[in-house]
Amino acid sequence: MYTWTFWILAIWFVINVIWMWFALDKPGLQKTFAWINVIAVVWGFWAFYGAAPVAGLHIWFEMLNWVNVLLALLQFYFGYRHATKQAQ
């Protein structure tokens, strides 16, 4: 479970970063993928702390989880930045 979760999350991360770069002006999509990324982060930390670790992936898996957290925060920023400007 540990290894295949890592690879699924790694592939998701690469696709998500590439997609995010080309859709910065679409806040609806940014919000959607930010919430999907939250699910990926929860799943990643659950697998990281709940499954038997593989020594070669341990550090990379932890880094991937925390970088995914930062990516989700960035996506939430790009998704909700115009909503706060309209409310003021």
BALO-368815 format. One record per residue (C-alpha): residue number from 1; x, y, z. Coordinates in steps of 0.25 Angstrom, whole numbers, plus 5000, padded with zeros to 4 digits. Layout:
BEGIN
r resi->NUM&X->X&Y->Y&Z->Z;
...
REM end
This chain:
BEGIN
r resi->1&X->5000&Y->5000&Z->5000;
r resi->2&X->5011&Y->5009&Z->5003;
r resi->3&X->5018&Y->5009&Z->4990;
r resi->4&X->5006&Y->5009&Z->4981;
r resi->5&X->5000&Y->5021&Z->4989;
r resi->6&X->5013&Y->5028&Z->4987;
r resi->7&X->5014&Y->5026&Z->4972;
r resi->8&X->4999&Y->5030&Z->4970;
r resi->9&X->5001&Y->5043&Z->4979;
r resi->10&X->5014&Y->5046&Z->4971;
r resi->11&X->5007&Y->5045&Z->4958;
r resi->12&X->4995&Y->5053&Z->4963;
r resi->13&X->5005&Y->5064&Z->4968;
r resi->14&X->5012&Y->5065&Z->4954;
r resi->15&X->4999&Y->5066&Z->4947;
r resi->16&X->4993&Y->5076&Z->4957;
r resi->17&X->5005&Y->5085&Z->4956;
r resi->18&X->5005&Y->5085&Z->4941;
r resi->19&X->4990&Y->5087&Z->4940;
r resi->20&X->4990&Y->5098&Z->4951;
r resi->21&X->5001&Y->5106&Z->4943;
r resi->22&X->4992&Y->5107&Z->4931;
r resi->23&X->4979&Y->5110&Z->4938;
r resi->24&X->4983&Y->5121&Z->4948;
r resi->25&X->4972&Y->5130&Z->4942;
r resi->26&X->4961&Y->5119&Z->4945;
r resi->27&X->4957&Y->5121&Z->4960;
r resi->28&X->4946&Y->5110&Z->4959;
r resi->29&X->4955&Y->5100&Z->4954;
r resi->30&X->4966&Y->5104&Z->4964;
r resi->31&X->4956&Y->5102&Z->4976;
r resi->32&X->4952&Y->5089&Z->4971;
r resi->33&X->4966&Y->5083&Z->4969;
r resi->34&X->4970&Y->5090&Z->4983;
r resi->35&X->4959&Y->5081&Z->4990;
r resi->36&X->4963&Y->5069&Z->4982;
r resi->37&X->4977&Y->5072&Z->4987;
r resi->38&X->4972&Y->5072&Z->5001;
r resi->39&X->4967&Y->5058&Z->4999;
r resi->40&X->4980&Y->5054&Z->4993;
r resi->41&X->4988&Y->5060&Z->5005;
r resi->42&X->4979&Y->5053&Z->5015;
r resi->43&X->4981&Y->5040&Z->5008;
r resi->44&X->4996&Y->5043&Z->5007;
r resi->45&X->4998&Y->5045&Z->5022;
r resi->46&X->4988&Y->5034&Z->5025;
r resi->47&X->4997&Y->5024&Z->5017;
r resi->48&X->5010&Y->5030&Z->5021;
r resi->49&X->5007&Y->5028&Z->5036;
r resi->50&X->4998&Y->5016&Z->5035;
r resi->51&X->5005&Y->5007&Z->5026;
r resi->52&X->5019&Y->5000&Z->5028;
r resi->53&X->5029&Y->5009&Z->5022;
r resi->54&X->5038&Y->5006&Z->5010;
r resi->55&X->5052&Y->5011&Z->5014;
r resi->56&X->5056&Y->5017&Z->5000;
r resi->57&X->5043&Y->5025&Z->4999;
r resi->58&X->5041&Y->5029&Z->5014;
r resi->59&X->5047&Y->5043&Z->5012;
r resi->60&X->5042&Y->5045&Z->4998;
r resi->61&X->5028&Y->5042&Z->5003;
r resi->62&X->5028&Y->5051&Z->5014;
r resi->63&X->5033&Y->5062&Z->5005;
r resi->64&X->5023&Y->5059&Z->4995;
r resi->65&X->5012&Y->5061&Z->5005;
r resi->66&X->5017&Y->5074&Z->5010;
r resi->67&X->5019&Y->5080&Z->4996;
r resi->68&X->5005&Y->5075&Z->4993;
r resi->69&X->5000&Y->5083&Z->5005;
r resi->70&X->5007&Y->5095&Z->5000;
r resi->71&X->5001&Y->5093&Z->4986;
r resi->72&X->4987&Y->5092&Z->4992;
r resi->73&X->4989&Y->5105&Z->5000;
r resi->74&X->4994&Y->5112&Z->4987;
r resi->75&X->4982&Y->5106&Z->4979;
r resi->76&X->4972&Y->5111&Z->4990;
r resi->77&X->4979&Y->5125&Z->4989;
r resi->78&X->4977&Y->5126&Z->4974;
r resi->79&X->4963&Y->5120&Z->4975;
r resi->80&X->4958&Y->5129&Z->4986;
r resi->81&X->4966&Y->5142&Z->4984;
r resi->82&X->4955&Y->5149&Z->4975;
r resi->83&X->4944&Y->5145&Z->4985;
r resi->84&X->4950&Y->5153&Z->4996;
r resi->85&X->4952&Y->5165&Z->4987;
r resi->86&X->4937&Y->5165&Z->4983;
r resi->87&X->4933&Y->5164&Z->4997;
r resi->88&X->4940&Y->5177&Z->5002;
REM end
